[in-house]
Amino acid sequence: MDTYHILSYPRTETNRYRHGFDYSQPLKAACKGLGVNVEGDPKPRQGRLDDGAHTPIYPIRPFTGGGIARRLWEYVARRFLANAFYPNARRVERKAEIRVGELTLRSHGAQTVKTGFYEIYPYFRPKDDPIPRLRVGERLRIVSIRLHEGKTKPPNRLTEAELLKLMEENGIGTDATRAAYPRLIIDRGYAVKERKTFKPTELGMRLIELLEDVDERLVTPETRRRVEELMAEIEAGKMGYDEALEKAVSEYLPLYQRLEDGLRRGSLEIIESIKAASRPIPRSPHG
């Protein structure tokens, strides 16, 4: 996308516009490229992140090409318009609690009643699954009763998109660095990729088990997220570098020392696992 010069700087986590930002040029670019007419004053929904150097991503000029470049440009353009120029959408949710003899059944439904920004940005519009409006005490006619017997299934393996989403939700990495992690765990032999999903290898499983035996904090997202939090504090001017470094050392040095001792004890197990690093773990009945 940098080659086409059609979007602003993409490797940023900033999600709020600074005072004085000129919305007119991105508005013209988006409208012309999408073939729509959007008017009115901008009322952006501001986030909390500002890296101090870049704005949120926005379209610089119209793009009429094709392929993945067109899809990416259109996504950014539609998101810009939805955020700054379209009103909120409105959904109505209903819940029902119905008694059949001694059995209590519960139902939930939702429906979009005001399209709002979904008109221009339909990507994540929830599906409508409404239930009728009911009154407290209303009697319903039972049409049929069926008994379905089934067994719980293990969750599906993670796709790359799902892995990246979980990393973002748990504060691991940044927009600029996160994309490298899936390839990294494959290159290091911790997992293999089959049919677009990741399957852990013997090495990956043994490493996680060993780390967890040493200290469960070594395998929780909170421990990794703490690094990002400290760097964000420095970036925001809320903490100095030396103070952040001291906090990091005080928190991570004990973990490192315990890990060093644990690796000495578990080195033979790790060596055996390395020999089988390319062998994926078969799915168990329990996931």
GROMACS elastic network, one bead per residue, 0.5 to 0.9 nm:
[ bonds ]
;  ai    aj funct       b0    kb
    1     4     6  0.53874   500
    1     5     6  0.64942   500
    1     6     6  0.68296   500
    1     7     6  0.70149   500
    1    10     6  0.87417   500
    1    69     6  0.65035   500
    1    72     6  0.83415   500
    1    73     6  0.82408   500
    2     5     6  0.50991   500
    2     6     6  0.72872   500
    2     7     6  0.73188   500
    2     8     6  0.85412   500
    2     9     6  0.81725   500
    2    10     6  0.85370   500
    3     6     6  0.83044   500
    4     7     6  0.81622   500
    4    63     6  0.86778   500
    4    69     6  0.87163   500
    5     8     6  0.77538   500
    5    60     6  0.73918   500
    5    61     6  0.79312   500
    6    58     6  0.88125   500
    6    59     6  0.59456   500
    6    60     6  0.50086   500
    6    61     6  0.52201   500
    6    62     6  0.69721   500
    6    63     6  0.68482   500
    6    73     6  0.74295   500
    7    10     6  0.72237   500
    7    57     6  0.68499   500
    7    58     6  0.58253   500
    7    60     6  0.50272   500
    7    61     6  0.73388   500
    7    73     6  0.72192   500
    7    76     6  0.81221   500
    7    77     6  0.89625   500
    8    54     6  0.86750   500
    8    55     6  0.79696   500
    8    56     6  0.80552   500
    8    57     6  0.54568   500
    8    58     6  0.56227   500
    8    59     6  0.63888   500
    8    60     6  0.61916   500
    9    12     6  0.69861   500
    9    54     6  0.70591   500
    9    55     6  0.78669   500
    9    56     6  0.82639   500
    9    57     6  0.64259   500
    9    58     6  0.84451   500
   10    13     6  0.87060   500
   10    56     6  0.81867   500
   10    57     6  0.58693   500
   10    58     6  0.87051   500
   10   175     6  0.89653   500
   10   176     6  0.86279   500
   11    54     6  0.89531   500
   11    57     6  0.85801   500
   11   174     6  0.88939   500
   11   175     6  0.62551   500
   11   176     6  0.52117   500
   12    15     6  0.85146   500
   12    50     6  0.87655   500
   12    51     6  0.73193   500
   12    53     6  0.87629   500
   12    54     6  0.66463   500
   12    55     6  0.77182   500
   12    56     6  0.70739   500
   12    57     6  0.76373   500
   12   174     6  0.84553   500
   12   175     6  0.65813   500
   12   176     6  0.70680   500
   13    49     6  0.66429   500
   13    50     6  0.72047   500
   13    51     6  0.69429   500
   13    54     6  0.86389   500
   13    55     6  0.87865   500
   13    56     6  0.73241   500
   13    57     6  0.89620   500
   13   174     6  0.73923   500
   13   175     6  0.62878   500
   13   176     6  0.84397   500
   14    17     6  0.81550   500
   14    47     6  0.79593   500
   14    48     6  0.79329   500
   14    51     6  0.56645   500
   14    52     6  0.81776   500
   14    53     6  0.87547   500
   14    54     6  0.67250   500
   14    55     6  0.59786   500
   14    56     6  0.51437   500
   14    57     6  0.81831   500
   15    45     6  0.89099   500
   15    46     6  0.65943   500
   15    48     6  0.66428   500
   15    49     6  0.54346   500
   15    50     6  0.65034   500
   15    55     6  0.73093   500
   15    56     6  0.50769   500
   15    57     6  0.82676   500
   16    44     6  0.82004   500
   16    45     6  0.77002   500
   16    48     6  0.64175   500
   16    49     6  0.63617   500
   16    50     6  0.63181   500
   16    55     6  0.71270   500
   16    56     6  0.63787   500
   17    20     6  0.84544   500
   17    21     6  0.65214   500
   17    44     6  0.78004   500
   17    46     6  0.68222   500
   17    47     6  0.84936   500
   17    50     6  0.82638   500
   17    55     6  0.61184   500
   17    56     6  0.66967   500
   18    21     6  0.58560   500
   18    50     6  0.86261   500
   18    55     6  0.75594   500
   21    55     6  0.87490   500
   22    25     6  0.68830   500
   22    26     6  0.80671   500
   23    26     6  0.57217   500
   23    27     6  0.60452   500
   23    28     6  0.87507   500
   23    42     6  0.71971   500
   23    84     6  0.85712   500
   24    27     6  0.50485   500
   24    28     6  0.62072   500
   24    29     6  0.86845   500
   25    28     6  0.51751   500
   25    29     6  0.62161   500
   25    30     6  0.86152   500
   25    59     6  0.86057   500
   25    60     6  0.72275   500
   25    61     6  0.80483   500
   26    29     6  0.50114   500
   26    30     6  0.59942   500
   26    31     6  0.84602   500
   26    58     6  0.64309   500
   26    59     6  0.54019   500
   26    60     6  0.56777   500
   26    61     6  0.71184   500
   26    62     6  0.89855   500
   26    77     6  0.81301   500
   26    80     6  0.81441   500
   26    81     6  0.88575   500
   27    30     6  0.52405   500
   27    31     6  0.60548   500
   27    32     6  0.84787   500
   27    38     6  0.78661   500
   27    39     6  0.89086   500
   27    59     6  0.81725   500
   27    77     6  0.85118   500
   27    80     6  0.81844   500
   27    81     6  0.71482   500
   28    31     6  0.52513   500
   28    32     6  0.59992   500
   28    33     6  0.84001   500
   28    38     6  0.89148   500
   28    61     6  0.79946   500
   28    62     6  0.82056   500
   29    32     6  0.53678   500
   29    33     6  0.60252   500
   29    34     6  0.84722   500
   29    59     6  0.63470   500
   29    60     6  0.62845   500
   29    63     6  0.83107   500
   29    77     6  0.81393   500
   30    33     6  0.52411   500
   30    34     6  0.59717   500
   30    35     6  0.81884   500
   30    36     6  0.81747   500
   30    58     6  0.87237   500
   30    59     6  0.63249   500
   30    60     6  0.82540   500
   30    61     6  0.73286   500
   30    62     6  0.62219   500
   30    63     6  0.87693   500
   30    74     6  0.80884   500
   30    76     6  0.88090   500
   30    77     6  0.51548   500
   30    78     6  0.73101   500
   30    80     6  0.80671   500
   30    81     6  0.74406   500
   31    34     6  0.52409   500
   31    35     6  0.55941   500
   31    37     6  0.58364   500
   31    38     6  0.67753   500
   31    62     6  0.80669   500
   31    77     6  0.82889   500
   31    81     6  0.85559   500
   32    35     6  0.51099   500
   32    36     6  0.67301   500
   32    37     6  0.81007   500
   32    61     6  0.86090   500
   32    62     6  0.60709   500
   32    63     6  0.86997   500
   33    36     6  0.80788   500
   33    61     6  0.78042   500
   33    63     6  0.56161   500
   33    64     6  0.64394   500
   33    74     6  0.80087   500
   33    77     6  0.83462   500
   34    37     6  0.88705   500
   34    62     6  0.79675   500
   34    63     6  0.86481   500
   34    64     6  0.87138   500
   34    74     6  0.73126   500
   34    77     6  0.79793   500
   34    78     6  0.82252   500
   38    81     6  0.80950   500
   38    85     6  0.74810   500
   38    86     6  0.87581   500
   39    42     6  0.88301   500
   39    85     6  0.76322   500
   40    43     6  0.89723   500
   40    85     6  0.69205   500
   41    84     6  0.84301   500
   41    85     6  0.70225   500
   42    81     6  0.89658   500
   42    83     6  0.87767   500
   42    84     6  0.50320   500
   42    85     6  0.52124   500
   42    86     6  0.86098   500
   43    46     6  0.89462   500
   43    83     6  0.77717   500
   43    85     6  0.60673   500
   43    86     6  0.81575   500
   43    87     6  0.86999   500
   44    80     6  0.87863   500
   44    82     6  0.86305   500
   44    83     6  0.53530   500
   44    85     6  0.69595   500
   44    86     6  0.87883   500
   45    83     6  0.58221   500
   45    84     6  0.65955   500
   46    49     6  0.88607   500
   46    83     6  0.85950   500
   47    50     6  0.84047   500
   50    53     6  0.77866   500
   50    54     6  0.75699   500
   50    55     6  0.76548   500
   50    56     6  0.85344   500
   50   236     6  0.84689   500
   51    54     6  0.64262   500
   51    55     6  0.83118   500
   51   232     6  0.87420   500
   51   235     6  0.72827   500
   51   236     6  0.78145   500
   52    55     6  0.83488   500
   52   235     6  0.81824   500
   52   236     6  0.81692   500
   54    57     6  0.84597   500
   55    58     6  0.81412   500
   56    80     6  0.88652   500
   57    76     6  0.70330   500
   57    80     6  0.79435   500
   58    73     6  0.89328   500
   58    76     6  0.61533   500
   58    77     6  0.64625   500
   58    79     6  0.84021   500
   58    80     6  0.60689   500
   59    62     6  0.73179   500
   59    63     6  0.89502   500
   59    73     6  0.70605   500
   59    74     6  0.87169   500
   59    76     6  0.66275   500
   59    77     6  0.56158   500
   59    80     6  0.78273   500
   62    73     6  0.85765   500
   63    66     6  0.86238   500
   63    69     6  0.87015   500
   63    70     6  0.68140   500
   63    73     6  0.71025   500
   63    74     6  0.83007   500
   64    70     6  0.69746   500
   65    69     6  0.73617   500
   65    70     6  0.57674   500
   66    69     6  0.64140   500
   66    71     6  0.75503   500
   67    70     6  0.55268   500
   67    71     6  0.66578   500
   67    72     6  0.89445   500
   68    71     6  0.50588   500
   68    72     6  0.61349   500
   68    73     6  0.85368   500
   69    72     6  0.52288   500
   69    73     6  0.61226   500
   69    74     6  0.85343   500
   70    73     6  0.51386   500
   70    74     6  0.60109   500
   70    75     6  0.85204   500
   71    74     6  0.51524   500
   71    75     6  0.61336   500
   71    76     6  0.87509   500
   72    75     6  0.51587   500
   72    76     6  0.63788   500
   72    77     6  0.86411   500
   73    76     6  0.52790   500
   73    77     6  0.60902   500
   73    78     6  0.85675   500
   74    77     6  0.50193   500
   74    78     6  0.59588   500
   74    79     6  0.83647   500
   75    78     6  0.53241   500
   75    79     6  0.60888   500
   75    80     6  0.85923   500
   75   121     6  0.79674   500
   75   123     6  0.85771   500
   76    79     6  0.51093   500
   76    80     6  0.60956   500
   76    81     6  0.87303   500
   77    80     6  0.51495   500
   77    81     6  0.63711   500
   77    82     6  0.86232   500
   78    81     6  0.52180   500
   78    82     6  0.60260   500
   78    83     6  0.84998   500
   78   120     6  0.59245   500
   78   121     6  0.54889   500
   78   122     6  0.88785   500
   79    82     6  0.50276   500
   79    83     6  0.59729   500
   79    84     6  0.85472   500
   79   117     6  0.89053   500
   79   120     6  0.79709   500
   79   121     6  0.61306   500
   80    83     6  0.52821   500
   80    84     6  0.61851   500
   80    85     6  0.80690   500
   81    84     6  0.54233   500
   81    85     6  0.53056   500
   81    86     6  0.66543   500
   81   117     6  0.82442   500
   81   120     6  0.73761   500
   81   121     6  0.82061   500
   82    85     6  0.57912   500
   82    87     6  0.77942   500
   82    88     6  0.89308   500
   82   116     6  0.84342   500
   82   118     6  0.75166   500
   82   119     6  0.83325   500
   82   120     6  0.62348   500
   82   121     6  0.60899   500
   83    86     6  0.65181   500
   83    87     6  0.84281   500
   83   117     6  0.75544   500
   84    87     6  0.86050   500
   85   117     6  0.82471   500
   86    89     6  0.88939   500
   86   116     6  0.61856   500
   86   118     6  0.86362   500
   86   119     6  0.85068   500
   86   120     6  0.81161   500
   87   115     6  0.87353   500
   87   116     6  0.50081   500
   87   117     6  0.57844   500
   88   114     6  0.81252   500
   88   115     6  0.79379   500
   88   116     6  0.50102   500
   88   117     6  0.60096   500
   88   118     6  0.85851   500
   89   112     6  0.74362   500
   89   113     6  0.78666   500
   89   114     6  0.52673   500
   89   115     6  0.50835   500
   89   117     6  0.60339   500
   89   118     6  0.68461   500
   90   111     6  0.86050   500
   90   112     6  0.58729   500
   90   113     6  0.57477   500
   90   115     6  0.68001   500
   90   116     6  0.72491   500
   91   110     6  0.66540   500
   91   111     6  0.54999   500
   91   113     6  0.56815   500
   91   114     6  0.69829   500
   91   115     6  0.87132   500
   92   109     6  0.83877   500
   92   110     6  0.55074   500
   92   111     6  0.53974   500
   92   112     6  0.63647   500
   92   113     6  0.67592   500
   92   130     6  0.85853   500
   93   108     6  0.73753   500
   93   109     6  0.57116   500
   93   111     6  0.65912   500
   93   112     6  0.88925   500
   93   130     6  0.77222   500
   93   131     6  0.87375   500
   94   107     6  0.83092   500
   94   108     6  0.58187   500
   94   109     6  0.53587   500
   94   110     6  0.62491   500
   94   111     6  0.89069   500
   94   130     6  0.76348   500
   94   131     6  0.68758   500
   94   132     6  0.82851   500
   94   133     6  0.76210   500
   95   106     6  0.73802   500
   95   107     6  0.57375   500
   95   109     6  0.65144   500
   95   110     6  0.88290   500
   95   131     6  0.81473   500
   96   105     6  0.81657   500
   96   106     6  0.56611   500
   96   107     6  0.51242   500
   96   108     6  0.63829   500
   96   109     6  0.87318   500
   96   131     6  0.84998   500
   96   134     6  0.77045   500
   97   104     6  0.67534   500
   97   105     6  0.57546   500
   97   107     6  0.65487   500
   98   103     6  0.83841   500
   98   104     6  0.57199   500
   98   105     6  0.50633   500
   98   106     6  0.62172   500
   98   107     6  0.81403   500
   98   140     6  0.87135   500
   99   102     6  0.68044   500
   99   103     6  0.56996   500
   99   105     6  0.60886   500
   99   106     6  0.87173   500
  100   103     6  0.51499   500
  100   104     6  0.62788   500
  100   105     6  0.74784   500
  100   142     6  0.87490   500
  101   104     6  0.79735   500
  107   131     6  0.80228   500
  108   129     6  0.84748   500
  108   130     6  0.78919   500
  108   131     6  0.70909   500
  109   128     6  0.78638   500
  109   129     6  0.52437   500
  109   131     6  0.51408   500
  109   132     6  0.85833   500
  110   126     6  0.88398   500
  110   127     6  0.82458   500
  110   128     6  0.58939   500
  110   129     6  0.53504   500
  110   131     6  0.73210   500
  111   126     6  0.83803   500
  111   127     6  0.75664   500
  111   129     6  0.60891   500
  111   130     6  0.54060   500
  111   131     6  0.87332   500
  112   115     6  0.65313   500
  112   125     6  0.88098   500
  112   126     6  0.80231   500
  112   127     6  0.83147   500
  112   128     6  0.65075   500
  115   118     6  0.54985   500
  115   119     6  0.58904   500
  116   119     6  0.60394   500
  116   120     6  0.83566   500
  117   120     6  0.57649   500
  117   121     6  0.59686   500
  117   122     6  0.79385   500
  118   123     6  0.78363   500
  118   124     6  0.80465   500
  118   125     6  0.62587   500
  119   122     6  0.62576   500
  121   124     6  0.77108   500
  121   125     6  0.80262   500
  122   125     6  0.53315   500
  123   126     6  0.89864   500
  131   134     6  0.86667   500
  134   137     6  0.87350   500
  134   138     6  0.68470   500
  135   138     6  0.53354   500
  135   139     6  0.89373   500
  136   139     6  0.89844   500
  142   145     6  0.76037   500
  152   286     6  0.88719   500
  153   156     6  0.87252   500
  153   285     6  0.76588   500
  153   286     6  0.74632   500
  153   287     6  0.76387   500
  154   283     6  0.86272   500
  154   284     6  0.81952   500
  154   285     6  0.68436   500
  154   286     6  0.55990   500
  155   158     6  0.88189   500
  155   286     6  0.88445   500
  155   287     6  0.62436   500
  156   159     6  0.88336   500
  156   197     6  0.85578   500
  156   287     6  0.80773   500
  157   197     6  0.56984   500
  157   198     6  0.61801   500
  157   199     6  0.68568   500
  157   287     6  0.88351   500
  158   161     6  0.79914   500
  158   162     6  0.57487   500
  158   163     6  0.59909   500
  158   196     6  0.84500   500
  158   197     6  0.53583   500
  158   198     6  0.58130   500
  158   199     6  0.81925   500
  159   162     6  0.51540   500
  159   163     6  0.61562   500
  159   164     6  0.86741   500
  159   193     6  0.87905   500
  159   195     6  0.88804   500
  159   196     6  0.57639   500
  159   198     6  0.63006   500
  160   163     6  0.50617   500
  160   164     6  0.61949   500
  160   165     6  0.85610   500
  160   182     6  0.66893   500
  160   196     6  0.72026   500
  160   197     6  0.67830   500
  160   198     6  0.75115   500
  161   164     6  0.52162   500
  161   165     6  0.61539   500
  161   166     6  0.86964   500
  162   165     6  0.50274   500
  162   166     6  0.62008   500
  162   167     6  0.86190   500
  163   166     6  0.51805   500
  163   167     6  0.62424   500
  163   168     6  0.87042   500
  163   182     6  0.77488   500
  163   198     6  0.89802   500
  164   167     6  0.50276   500
  164   168     6  0.62176   500
  164   169     6  0.86432   500
  164   178     6  0.69276   500
  164   179     6  0.71097   500
  164   181     6  0.83976   500
  164   182     6  0.79798   500
  165   168     6  0.51029   500
  165   169     6  0.61710   500
  165   170     6  0.86170   500
  166   169     6  0.50152   500
  166   170     6  0.61061   500
  166   171     6  0.85387   500
  166   172     6  0.84975   500
  167   170     6  0.51728   500
  167   171     6  0.60861   500
  167   173     6  0.71344   500
  167   178     6  0.75780   500
  167   221     6  0.83556   500
  168   171     6  0.51456   500
  168   172     6  0.59592   500
  168   173     6  0.72870   500
  168   174     6  0.76072   500
  168   175     6  0.81937   500
  168   178     6  0.80128   500
  169   172     6  0.78105   500
  170   221     6  0.62146   500
  170   222     6  0.75146   500
  170   225     6  0.69890   500
  171   174     6  0.77841   500
  171   221     6  0.77302   500
  171   222     6  0.82302   500
  171   224     6  0.81099   500
  171   225     6  0.52612   500
  171   226     6  0.85785   500
  171   228     6  0.71544   500
  171   229     6  0.83180   500
  172   178     6  0.74577   500
  172   221     6  0.70669   500
  172   222     6  0.87222   500
  172   224     6  0.63877   500
  172   225     6  0.53553   500
  172   226     6  0.89403   500
  172   227     6  0.87988   500
  172   228     6  0.71565   500
  173   176     6  0.79608   500
  173   177     6  0.58311   500
  173   178     6  0.50202   500
  173   179     6  0.88168   500
  173   181     6  0.87502   500
  173   224     6  0.85938   500
  173   225     6  0.78555   500
  173   228     6  0.69995   500
  174   177     6  0.52176   500
  174   178     6  0.54345   500
  174   179     6  0.87128   500
  174   228     6  0.82251   500
  175   178     6  0.56243   500
  175   179     6  0.74069   500
  176   179     6  0.71953   500
  176   180     6  0.87587   500
  177   180     6  0.59931   500
  177   181     6  0.76777   500
  178   181     6  0.57941   500
  178   182     6  0.83248   500
  179   182     6  0.67831   500
  179   183     6  0.81163   500
  180   183     6  0.57823   500
  180   184     6  0.62538   500
  181   185     6  0.63440   500
  181   186     6  0.87623   500
  182   185     6  0.55565   500
  182   186     6  0.66497   500
  182   187     6  0.88616   500
  182   198     6  0.87559   500
  183   186     6  0.51920   500
  183   187     6  0.60906   500
  183   188     6  0.86295   500
  184   187     6  0.50838   500
  184   188     6  0.61418   500
  184   189     6  0.86067   500
  184   190     6  0.87271   500
  185   188     6  0.52496   500
  185   189     6  0.63050   500
  185   190     6  0.52311   500
  185   191     6  0.60631   500
  185   192     6  0.83058   500
  185   204     6  0.85938   500
  186   189     6  0.51321   500
  186   190     6  0.58485   500
  186   191     6  0.51193   500
  186   192     6  0.56398   500
  186   193     6  0.74657   500
  186   198     6  0.86708   500
  187   190     6  0.77358   500
  187   191     6  0.83774   500
  187   192     6  0.88088   500
  188   191     6  0.80137   500
  188   204     6  0.89588   500
  188   277     6  0.88729   500
  189   192     6  0.71879   500
  189   200     6  0.86230   500
  189   201     6  0.69186   500
  189   202     6  0.88744   500
  189   203     6  0.68287   500
  189   204     6  0.70066   500
  189   274     6  0.80454   500
  189   277     6  0.55241   500
  189   278     6  0.64026   500
  190   199     6  0.86576   500
  190   200     6  0.59539   500
  190   201     6  0.55134   500
  190   202     6  0.76604   500
  190   203     6  0.57536   500
  190   205     6  0.75667   500
  190   207     6  0.83242   500
  190   277     6  0.69951   500
  190   278     6  0.83227   500
  191   198     6  0.61378   500
  191   199     6  0.53112   500
  191   202     6  0.84483   500
  191   203     6  0.81953   500
  191   204     6  0.63126   500
  191   205     6  0.88934   500
  191   277     6  0.81141   500
  191   278     6  0.77399   500
  191   279     6  0.87216   500
  191   280     6  0.70337   500
  191   281     6  0.89644   500
  192   197     6  0.82891   500
  192   198     6  0.56960   500
  192   199     6  0.53684   500
  192   200     6  0.64251   500
  192   201     6  0.67779   500
  192   278     6  0.71572   500
  192   279     6  0.82262   500
  192   280     6  0.66422   500
  193   196     6  0.61112   500
  193   197     6  0.54774   500
  193   199     6  0.62013   500
  193   200     6  0.88104   500
  194   197     6  0.54566   500
  194   198     6  0.64314   500
  194   199     6  0.71842   500
  195   198     6  0.83885   500
  199   280     6  0.58380   500
  199   281     6  0.66205   500
  199   282     6  0.83197   500
  199   283     6  0.88257   500
  200   203     6  0.78896   500
  200   204     6  0.56475   500
  200   205     6  0.63272   500
  200   279     6  0.84155   500
  200   280     6  0.56232   500
  200   281     6  0.57720   500
  200   282     6  0.88803   500
  201   204     6  0.50934   500
  201   205     6  0.62667   500
  201   206     6  0.85505   500
  201   273     6  0.85380   500
  201   276     6  0.75635   500
  201   277     6  0.55157   500
  201   278     6  0.60773   500
  201   279     6  0.53607   500
  201   281     6  0.54279   500
  202   205     6  0.52711   500
  202   206     6  0.60692   500
  202   207     6  0.84736   500
  202   273     6  0.55527   500
  202   274     6  0.76635   500
  202   275     6  0.88340   500
  202   276     6  0.59752   500
  202   277     6  0.55009   500
  202   278     6  0.75871   500
  202   279     6  0.62525   500
  202   280     6  0.64889   500
  202   281     6  0.62401   500
  203   206     6  0.52174   500
  203   207     6  0.59942   500
  203   208     6  0.86195   500
  203   270     6  0.68729   500
  203   271     6  0.86626   500
  203   272     6  0.82758   500
  203   274     6  0.55111   500
  203   275     6  0.82054   500
  203   276     6  0.67861   500
  203   278     6  0.81488   500
  203   279     6  0.85468   500
  204   207     6  0.52044   500
  204   208     6  0.63086   500
  204   209     6  0.86799   500
  204   273     6  0.82220   500
  204   277     6  0.75292   500
  205   208     6  0.52571   500
  205   209     6  0.61792   500
  205   210     6  0.85827   500
  205   273     6  0.87083   500
  205   281     6  0.81259   500
  206   209     6  0.50293   500
  206   210     6  0.59966   500
  206   211     6  0.85222   500
  206   269     6  0.76313   500
  206   270     6  0.68002   500
  206   273     6  0.67227   500
  207   210     6  0.51173   500
  207   211     6  0.61249   500
  207   212     6  0.84946   500
  207   270     6  0.70052   500
  207   273     6  0.84874   500
  208   211     6  0.51642   500
  208   212     6  0.60229   500
  208   213     6  0.85227   500
  208   218     6  0.86673   500
  208   219     6  0.68299   500
  209   212     6  0.51005   500
  209   213     6  0.61088   500
  209   214     6  0.87061   500
  210   213     6  0.51052   500
  210   214     6  0.63759   500
  210   215     6  0.88076   500
  210   262     6  0.75225   500
  210   263     6  0.78240   500
  210   266     6  0.70113   500
  210   269     6  0.89192   500
  210   270     6  0.85928   500
  211   214     6  0.51422   500
  211   215     6  0.62521   500
  211   216     6  0.68805   500
  211   217     6  0.85517   500
  211   218     6  0.59578   500
  211   219     6  0.66735   500
  211   259     6  0.71897   500
  211   262     6  0.78738   500
  211   263     6  0.85019   500
  212   215     6  0.51265   500
  212   217     6  0.73817   500
  212   218     6  0.64687   500
  212   219     6  0.62310   500
  213   216     6  0.67026   500
  213   262     6  0.81657   500
  214   217     6  0.88382   500
  214   218     6  0.79223   500
  214   255     6  0.86036   500
  214   258     6  0.65150   500
  214   259     6  0.61481   500
  214   261     6  0.84940   500
  214   262     6  0.58454   500
  214   263     6  0.86622   500
  215   218     6  0.58110   500
  215   219     6  0.80340   500
  215   255     6  0.74659   500
  215   258     6  0.77090   500
  215   259     6  0.78555   500
  216   219     6  0.57015   500
  216   220     6  0.68030   500
  217   220     6  0.52596   500
  217   221     6  0.82802   500
  217   222     6  0.77162   500
  217   223     6  0.61736   500
  217   255     6  0.82842   500
  218   221     6  0.84664   500
  218   223     6  0.66706   500
  218   224     6  0.83174   500
  218   255     6  0.75627   500
  218   259     6  0.85874   500
  219   222     6  0.87009   500
  219   223     6  0.76820   500
  219   224     6  0.85950   500
  220   223     6  0.58808   500
  220   224     6  0.73545   500
  221   224     6  0.53185   500
  221   225     6  0.59309   500
  221   226     6  0.85890   500
  222   226     6  0.61562   500
  223   226     6  0.54146   500
  223   227     6  0.75254   500
  223   252     6  0.87473   500
  224   227     6  0.58173   500
  224   228     6  0.73646   500
  225   228     6  0.52259   500
  225   229     6  0.62842   500
  225   230     6  0.87999   500
  226   230     6  0.62490   500
  226   231     6  0.87082   500
  226   248     6  0.83301   500
  227   230     6  0.52815   500
  227   231     6  0.63671   500
  227   232     6  0.86487   500
  227   248     6  0.74006   500
  228   231     6  0.51839   500
  228   232     6  0.61004   500
  228   233     6  0.86398   500
  229   232     6  0.50393   500
  229   233     6  0.62090   500
  229   234     6  0.87699   500
  230   233     6  0.50642   500
  230   234     6  0.64338   500
  230   235     6  0.87228   500
  230   239     6  0.80009   500
  230   244     6  0.59604   500
  230   245     6  0.84699   500
  230   247     6  0.84979   500
  230   248     6  0.78950   500
  231   234     6  0.51025   500
  231   235     6  0.61755   500
  231   236     6  0.86183   500
  231   239     6  0.88759   500
  231   241     6  0.85112   500
  231   244     6  0.77011   500
  232   236     6  0.60688   500
  232   237     6  0.85463   500
  232   238     6  0.86150   500
  232   239     6  0.89550   500
  233   236     6  0.51843   500
  233   237     6  0.62396   500
  233   238     6  0.51497   500
  233   239     6  0.54346   500
  233   240     6  0.81045   500
  233   244     6  0.81350   500
  234   237     6  0.51292   500
  234   238     6  0.59785   500
  234   240     6  0.57288   500
  234   241     6  0.62716   500
  234   244     6  0.73649   500
  235   238     6  0.76702   500
  235   239     6  0.81962   500
  236   239     6  0.77526   500
  237   240     6  0.70053   500
  239   242     6  0.84616   500
  239   243     6  0.65557   500
  239   244     6  0.65226   500
  240   243     6  0.53474   500
  240   244     6  0.62223   500
  240   245     6  0.86017   500
  241   244     6  0.51674   500
  241   245     6  0.60482   500
  241   246     6  0.85793   500
  242   245     6  0.50412   500
  242   246     6  0.61166   500
  242   247     6  0.86347   500
  243   246     6  0.51227   500
  243   247     6  0.62659   500
  243   248     6  0.86378   500
  244   247     6  0.51254   500
  244   248     6  0.61280   500
  244   249     6  0.86136   500
  245   248     6  0.50550   500
  245   249     6  0.60944   500
  245   250     6  0.85241   500
  246   249     6  0.52096   500
  246   250     6  0.60980   500
  246   251     6  0.85830   500
  247   250     6  0.51898   500
  247   251     6  0.61716   500
  247   252     6  0.85088   500
  248   251     6  0.52265   500
  248   252     6  0.58708   500
  248   253     6  0.80043   500
  249   252     6  0.52274   500
  249   253     6  0.53245   500
  249   254     6  0.84580   500
  250   253     6  0.58514   500
  250   254     6  0.72886   500
  251   254     6  0.66951   500
  251   255     6  0.73899   500
  252   255     6  0.51304   500
  252   256     6  0.61004   500
  252   257     6  0.86971   500
  253   257     6  0.61936   500
  253   258     6  0.86514   500
  254   257     6  0.51530   500
  254   258     6  0.62604   500
  254   259     6  0.85141   500
  255   258     6  0.51789   500
  255   259     6  0.60118   500
  255   260     6  0.85782   500
  256   260     6  0.60673   500
  256   261     6  0.86966   500
  257   260     6  0.51203   500
  257   261     6  0.64522   500
  257   262     6  0.86601   500
  258   261     6  0.52611   500
  258   262     6  0.61614   500
  258   263     6  0.86567   500
  259   263     6  0.60152   500
  259   264     6  0.86234   500
  260   263     6  0.52370   500
  260   264     6  0.64616   500
  260   265     6  0.89473   500
  261   264     6  0.53319   500
  261   265     6  0.66498   500
  261   266     6  0.88552   500
  262   265     6  0.51936   500
  262   266     6  0.60994   500
  262   267     6  0.83620   500
  263   267     6  0.54842   500
  263   270     6  0.84993   500
  264   267     6  0.54351   500
  264   268     6  0.84871   500
  265   268     6  0.76622   500
  265   269     6  0.86920   500
  266   269     6  0.53656   500
  266   270     6  0.63512   500
  266   271     6  0.88187   500
  267   270     6  0.50365   500
  267   271     6  0.61796   500
  267   272     6  0.87297   500
  268   271     6  0.50826   500
  268   272     6  0.63639   500
  268   273     6  0.86365   500
  269   272     6  0.52113   500
  269   273     6  0.62397   500
  269   274     6  0.87469   500
  270   274     6  0.61561   500
  270   275     6  0.88100   500
  271   274     6  0.50975   500
  271   275     6  0.66366   500
  272   275     6  0.53557   500
  272   276     6  0.69236   500
  272   277     6  0.88437   500
  273   276     6  0.51774   500
  273   277     6  0.59246   500
  274   278     6  0.82616   500
  275   278     6  0.80228   500
  276   279     6  0.54536   500
  276   280     6  0.86409   500
  277   280     6  0.77712   500
  279   282     6  0.89563   500
  281   284     6  0.86830   500
  283   286     6  0.79869   500
  283   287     6  0.60177   500
  284   287     6  0.52124   500
